[in-house]
């Protein structure tokens, strides 16, 4: 029993040590690959397809200033105010679930970033627990600008397309810095399900979402990128 207890202690120490190390490391260096990217590549191979992985890291100040605004308008309008968890949205989601209405997510951009960079996509209580842990860590160690930078470079934005620069090049034929306000709203409109919805060939539903997001963008402040970028 003493050996088992000692082994468990080492496992716990290794877990906390390694996770804190990578959170601090990614505060300064680009995230090269995420678990979802690897999973998608294995899925493509399993279907006998050629591997598709378009991903090119660019700093936040080399993206259109409208892209953070668009994703905040679409995904997390209180991103600049909360500390990782939007309690208002969580409460609304719980109330709607209890009322038997259509379930919606209450995840913030910080939570999505924690999930995208450190965890697997399938939802479970175990993954949610780890998600809370990593969300707290990145909120403590990273600035809001860094969280947004990692989010916009790592999120899936199409079939084999990850991050702002890749989707800008593949769907709009221009760098992320040249995306227009309308382009950014269109990208944000696909984020609930980028494998189903396309910013290159938008459906009527996506165009409707784009219009709604552009209206909401008027009420969202620009994300300042003047603070030092890691």
C-alpha positions in Angstrom: 0.0 0.0 0.0 2.9 2.3 0.8 4.3 1.8 -2.7 1.0 2.4 -4.3 0.5 5.6 -2.3 4.0 6.8 -3.3 3.3 6.0 -6.9 0.1 7.9 -6.8 1.9 10.9 -5.3 4.4 10.9 -8.1 1.6 10.6 -10.7 -0.1 13.6 -9.2 3.1 15.6 -9.0 3.9 14.7 -12.6 0.5 15.8 -13.8 0.5 19.2 -12.1 4.2 19.8 -13.0 3.8 18.9 -16.6 0.5 20.8 -17.1 1.8 24.0 -15.4 5.0 23.7 -17.5 3.1 23.5 -20.8 0.7 26.4 -19.9 3.7 28.6 -19.1 5.5 27.4 -22.2 2.6 28.3 -24.5 2.4 31.7 -22.9 5.6 32.4 -24.9 5.7 30.0 -27.9 3.2 29.1 -30.6 1.1 26.0 -30.2 2.3 23.7 -32.9 -0.4 21.1 -32.8 -3.5 20.3 -30.9 -5.2 17.0 -29.9 -8.1 17.7 -32.3 -5.7 18.2 -35.3 -4.1 14.8 -34.5 -7.5 13.1 -34.1 -8.8 14.5 -37.4 -5.6 13.3 -39.2 -6.2 9.7 -37.9 -9.9 9.9 -38.9 -8.8 10.9 -42.5 -6.3 8.0 -42.7 -9.0 5.7 -41.3 -11.3 6.7 -44.2 -8.5 6.2 -46.7 -8.2 9.9 -47.4 -5.1 12.1 -47.9 -4.2 13.9 -44.7 -5.5 17.5 -44.8 -3.9 19.9 -42.2 -3.7 23.6 -43.0 -2.3 25.5 -40.1 0.0 28.6 -39.9 0.5 30.5 -36.7 0.4 34.3 -36.9 0.6 36.9 -34.1 -2.7 38.6 -33.0 -1.5 41.9 -34.4 -1.1 40.3 -37.9 -4.8 39.4 -37.9 -7.7 41.7 -38.9 -8.8 43.8 -35.9 -12.3 42.7 -36.7 -11.7 38.9 -36.1 -11.5 39.0 -32.3 -14.6 41.3 -32.3 -16.5 38.9 -34.5 -15.8 35.8 -32.4 -16.6 37.7 -29.2 -19.9 38.8 -30.7 -20.6 35.3 -31.7 -19.1 33.1 -29.0 -18.5 35.1 -25.8 -19.6 38.7 -25.5 -18.3 39.1 -21.9 -14.9 37.7 -22.7 -13.1 40.9 -21.6 -15.1 41.0 -18.3 -15.1 37.4 -16.9 -12.3 35.4 -15.5 -12.8 32.3 -17.6 -16.4 31.4 -16.8 -19.5 33.4 -17.8 -21.8 32.7 -14.8 -24.7 34.5 -16.5 -24.5 32.2 -19.6 -24.0 29.1 -17.4 -27.1 30.0 -15.4 -29.1 30.6 -18.6 -28.0 27.3 -20.0 -29.0 25.4 -16.8 -32.4 27.2 -16.7 -33.1 26.3 -20.3 -32.1 22.7 -19.7 -34.4 22.4 -16.7 -37.2 24.0 -18.7 -36.7 21.3 -21.4 -35.7 23.8 -24.1 -33.0 23.3 -26.7 -29.7 22.9 -24.9 -27.0 25.4 -25.7 -23.4 25.7 -24.6 -22.2 28.1 -22.0 -18.5 27.7 -22.8 -16.4 30.8 -23.0 -13.5 31.5 -25.4 -11.2 30.7 -22.5 -12.8 27.3 -21.9 -12.8 26.5 -25.6 -9.1 27.5 -25.8 -8.3 25.2 -22.8 -10.2 22.3 -24.5 -8.7 22.9 -28.0 -5.1 23.1 -26.8 -4.9 20.6 -24.0 -7.9 18.2 -24.2 -9.9 15.9 -26.4 -13.1 17.0 -28.1 -15.7 14.4 -26.8 -17.7 15.8 -23.9 -17.8 14.0 -20.6 -17.7 15.0 -16.9 -14.1 14.0 -16.7 -13.1 16.2 -19.6 -15.2 19.0 -18.2 -13.3 18.7 -14.9 -10.0 19.0 -16.7 -11.4 21.9 -18.8 -12.1 23.8 -15.6 -8.6 23.2 -14.4 -6.9 24.3 -17.6 -9.2 27.3 -17.9 -8.2 28.5 -14.4 -4.5 28.0 -15.3 -4.6 29.9 -18.6 -6.6 32.8 -17.0 -3.9 33.0 -14.3 -0.9 32.7 -16.6 -2.0 34.3 -19.9 -3.4 37.7 -20.8 -6.7 38.1 -22.6 -4.8 39.0 -25.7 -2.8 35.7 -25.5 -5.9 33.6 -24.9 -7.5 35.2 -28.0 -4.3 34.7 -30.0 -4.1 31.0 -29.2 -7.8 30.6 -29.7 -7.7 32.2 -33.2 -4.6 30.2 -34.2 -5.9 26.8 -33.0 -9.6 26.6 -33.5 -11.0 24.4 -36.3 -12.4 26.6 -39.1 -13.1 24.1 -41.9 -12.2 20.6 -43.1 -8.5 20.3 -42.3 -8.3 24.1 -41.7 -7.1 25.4 -38.4 -6.6 29.0 -37.4 -7.2 32.5 -38.9 -4.3 32.5 -41.4 -5.3 29.1 -42.9 -9.0 30.0 -43.3 -8.1 33.4 -44.7 -5.8 31.9 -47.3 -8.0 28.9 -48.2 -11.4 30.5 -48.2 -10.8 34.2 -49.1 -7.4 34.1 -50.9 -5.8 36.7 -48.6 -3.8 36.9 -45.4 -5.6 37.1 -42.1 -4.5 40.7 -41.8 -6.6 41.6 -44.8 -9.9 40.0 -43.8 -12.7 42.5 -43.9 -15.4 43.0 -41.2 -17.8 40.9 -43.3 -15.2 38.1 -43.8 -14.6 37.9 -40.0 -18.3 37.8 -39.2 -18.7 35.0 -41.8 -15.9 33.0 -40.2 -17.5 33.5 -36.8 -20.9 32.4 -38.1 -19.5 28.9 -38.9 -17.8 28.2 -35.6 -20.6 26.3 -33.9 -19.9 23.5 -36.5 -17.1 24.4 -39.1 -17.4 20.9 -40.7 -21.0 21.5 -41.5 -21.0 25.2 -42.2 -18.6 26.8 -44.6 -17.3 30.4 -44.8 -16.2 29.7 -48.4 -19.6 28.5 -49.6 -22.0 29.9 -47.0 -25.6 28.6 -46.8 -28.6 30.9 -46.2 -28.4 30.0 -42.5 -24.7 31.0 -42.3 -25.4 34.3 -44.1 -28.3 35.0 -41.7 -25.9 34.4 -38.7 -23.3 36.6 -40.4 -25.8 39.5 -40.5 -26.7 39.0 -36.8 -23.1 38.9 -35.8 -22.3 42.1 -37.7 -25.1 43.8 -35.7 -23.7 42.5 -32.4 -20.1 43.6 -33.4 -21.2 47.3 -33.1 -21.5 46.7 -29.3 -18.1 45.0 -28.8 -14.9 46.9 -28.2 -11.8 46.3 -30.2 -9.3 44.0 -28.4 -6.2 46.0 -27.8 -3.1 44.4 -29.1 -0.7 47.0 -27.9 0.2 45.1 -24.7 3.3 42.9 -25.1 2.7 39.8 -27.1 4.6 36.7 -25.9 
